[in-house]
Amino acid sequence: MNHWRLRTTSPASTWIEYDPATGATGRASLPPLLAGAVRDEGRLRHADCQVLPLQAGLENSPLGTDGTVVGRWVRSDGAKGGAQERLTAGTPDGREVTLPARFTSGGAPVPLGALRLPGGAEPVLAVAGNQLGLYADGAWPADGSFGDIVTSRAGAQYAAGTPLVPPAPFWHAMRARDEDGSKALRAFADEQAAALADDAAAALAQHRRKTTGEARTALTDEQKQAASDQFDRDLLAATERALPAIGHPSLHAGIGAITLAMVNSANSWPSSPTL
């Protein structure tokens, strides 16, 4: 047999050989991808592992393939439940990434692998329930994510241009919608980002002057909507000026939302230290 399925029992899960044509099961064993991850000092997290035959169209999976399967193994190393416990995920193309088993914030995302992005970036894609996050490989417990999104719904702050964020198994089919634009983002310097944030802050300040306090009470519902639409256009114009290489409107929408989040975050910090 060259197929396996995960048999979940209490208190452990086991991979067993399986014949998809007849439904017959065989002995307990590990698919080659998972067997190669076994270490004496580590614990394979069977329920977090996944091995699927490569389907046509997934040859360029951003999570990696060896040309025959997609998926990952996940192993726990270090004292279980201890501060030094780490989770390592490996994909069929040989790449490995690690995250702490638990972050200081209390989160315990499971790494799925390195997500290959245009321009050479490869953040760690990790899952916690229906939430996906991007992390730096080798992050420490006190570190946080680059951004988090909830699957099976429209993208919010970190995926504003995405009408539906697919669950993790579908990310093997993900493709860059604007590869040149994505590469331009990789090369976007801090000074350029600061200038974009200044433009967005100016547009937000103007919008708030027109739509908050006494000014808001004088507006009709139609005028409020028109002001909101004007702000969206102003924010889009700012991202277009800052990143003219981007051609896809959804990518501009995503950049605008993140820029706005950055502006709001900066405004929430006190201008001077307080005791």
GILIN-V618000 format. One record per pair of residues at least 12 apart in sequence whose C-alpha atoms are under 7 Angstrom apart, sorted by sequence separation. I is the first residue (numbers start at 0). J is the second residue. D is the distance in whole Angstrom. If there is no record, write none. Layout:
i->I j->J d->D
i->I j->J d->D
This chain:
i->3 j->15 d->5
i->4 j->16 d->7
i->15 j->27 d->4
i->16 j->28 d->7
i->74 j->86 d->6
i->75 j->87 d->6
i->85 j->97 d->7
i->86 j->98 d->5
i->98 j->110 d->7
i->112 j->124 d->6
i->122 j->134 d->6
i->123 j->135 d->6
i->132 j->144 d->6
i->133 j->145 d->5
i->151 j->163 d->6
i->152 j->164 d->6
i->3 j->16 d->4
i->4 j->17 d->6
i->14 j->27 d->6
i->15 j->28 d->6
i->53 j->66 d->7
i->73 j->86 d->7
i->74 j->87 d->5
i->85 j->98 d->6
i->86 j->99 d->6
i->110 j->123 d->7
i->111 j->124 d->6
i->122 j->135 d->6
i->123 j->136 d->6
i->133 j->146 d->6
i->151 j->164 d->5
i->238 j->251 d->6
i->2 j->16 d->6
i->3 j->17 d->5
i->13 j->27 d->7
i->14 j->28 d->6
i->53 j->67 d->5
i->73 j->87 d->6
i->74 j->88 d->6
i->85 j->99 d->4
i->86 j->100 d->5
i->110 j->124 d->6
i->111 j->125 d->5
i->122 j->136 d->6
i->132 j->146 d->6
i->133 j->147 d->7
i->150 j->164 d->5
i->151 j->165 d->5
i->2 j->17 d->5
i->14 j->29 d->6
i->52 j->67 d->6
i->53 j->68 d->4
i->73 j->88 d->4
i->84 j->99 d->6
i->85 j->100 d->5
i->110 j->125 d->4
i->132 j->147 d->4
i->150 j->165 d->6
i->151 j->166 d->6
i->0 j->16 d->6
i->2 j->18 d->6
i->52 j->68 d->4
i->53 j->69 d->6
i->72 j->88 d->6
i->73 j->89 d->7
i->84 j->100 d->6
i->96 j->112 d->6
i->109 j->125 d->5
i->110 j->126 d->6
i->131 j->147 d->6
i->132 j->148 d->6
i->150 j->166 d->5
i->235 j->251 d->7
i->0 j->17 d->7
i->51 j->68 d->5
i->52 j->69 d->6
i->71 j->88 d->6
i->72 j->89 d->5
i->95 j->112 d->7
i->96 j->113 d->6
i->108 j->125 d->6
i->109 j->126 d->5
i->130 j->147 d->7
i->131 j->148 d->5
i->238 j->255 d->6
i->0 j->18 d->6
i->50 j->68 d->7
i->51 j->69 d->5
i->71 j->89 d->5
i->72 j->90 d->7
i->108 j->126 d->5
i->109 j->127 d->6
i->130 j->148 d->6
i->131 j->149 d->6
i->50 j->69 d->6
i->51 j->70 d->6
i->71 j->90 d->5
i->108 j->127 d->5
i->130 j->149 d->4
i->50 j->70 d->5
i->70 j->90 d->6
i->71 j->91 d->7
i->107 j->127 d->7
i->129 j->149 d->6
i->130 j->150 d->6
i->235 j->255 d->7
i->49 j->70 d->5
i->50 j->71 d->6
i->70 j->91 d->7
i->129 j->150 d->6
i->234 j->255 d->6
i->49 j->71 d->5
i->69 j->91 d->6
i->88 j->110 d->6
i->90 j->112 d->6
i->48 j->71 d->6
i->49 j->72 d->7
i->68 j->91 d->7
i->88 j->111 d->6
i->89 j->112 d->6
i->48 j->72 d->5
i->88 j->112 d->6
i->206 j->230 d->6
i->48 j->73 d->6
i->47 j->73 d->6
i->64 j->90 d->7
i->65 j->91 d->5
i->3 j->30 d->7
i->63 j->90 d->6
i->64 j->91 d->5
i->65 j->92 d->5
i->96 j->123 d->7
i->63 j->91 d->6
i->64 j->92 d->5
i->202 j->230 d->7
i->44 j->73 d->6
i->63 j->92 d->5
i->43 j->73 d->6
i->44 j->74 d->5
i->43 j->74 d->4
i->44 j->75 d->7
i->202 j->233 d->6
i->13 j->45 d->7
i->42 j->74 d->5
i->43 j->75 d->6
i->202 j->234 d->7
i->12 j->45 d->6
i->41 j->74 d->6
i->42 j->75 d->5
i->12 j->46 d->6
i->41 j->75 d->6
i->42 j->76 d->7
i->41 j->76 d->5
i->199 j->234 d->6
i->36 j->72 d->7
i->40 j->76 d->7
i->103 j->140 d->5
i->98 j->136 d->7
i->102 j->140 d->4
i->103 j->141 d->5
i->199 j->237 d->7
i->33 j->72 d->6
i->97 j->136 d->6
i->98 j->137 d->6
i->99 j->138 d->7
i->101 j->140 d->7
i->102 j->141 d->6
i->198 j->237 d->6
i->71 j->111 d->7
i->96 j->136 d->6
i->97 j->137 d->5
i->98 j->138 d->6
i->99 j->139 d->6
i->96 j->137 d->7
i->99 j->140 d->6
i->195 j->237 d->7
i->195 j->238 d->7
i->195 j->241 d->6
i->62 j->112 d->6
i->62 j->113 d->6
i->62 j->114 d->5
i->61 j->114 d->5
i->62 j->115 d->6
i->61 j->115 d->5
i->32 j->91 d->7
i->199 j->259 d->7
i->117 j->178 d->6
i->183 j->244 d->7
i->196 j->258 d->6
i->200 j->262 d->6
i->117 j->181 d->6
i->118 j->182 d->5
i->180 j->244 d->6
i->117 j->182 d->6
i->179 j->244 d->7
i->180 j->245 d->4
i->179 j->245 d->7
i->180 j->246 d->7
i->196 j->262 d->6
i->118 j->185 d->6
i->177 j->246 d->7
i->177 j->247 d->6
i->161 j->249 d->7
i->160 j->249 d->4
i->160 j->250 d->6
i->160 j->252 d->5
i->159 j->252 d->6
i->160 j->253 d->5
i->159 j->253 d->5
i->158 j->253 d->6
i->157 j->253 d->7
i->159 j->256 d->6
i->156 j->256 d->6
i->157 j->257 d->6
i->156 j->257 d->6
i->62 j->171 d->6
i->61 j->171 d->6
i->60 j->171 d->5
i->60 j->172 d->6
i->61 j->173 d->7
i->57 j->171 d->6
i->57 j->172 d->6
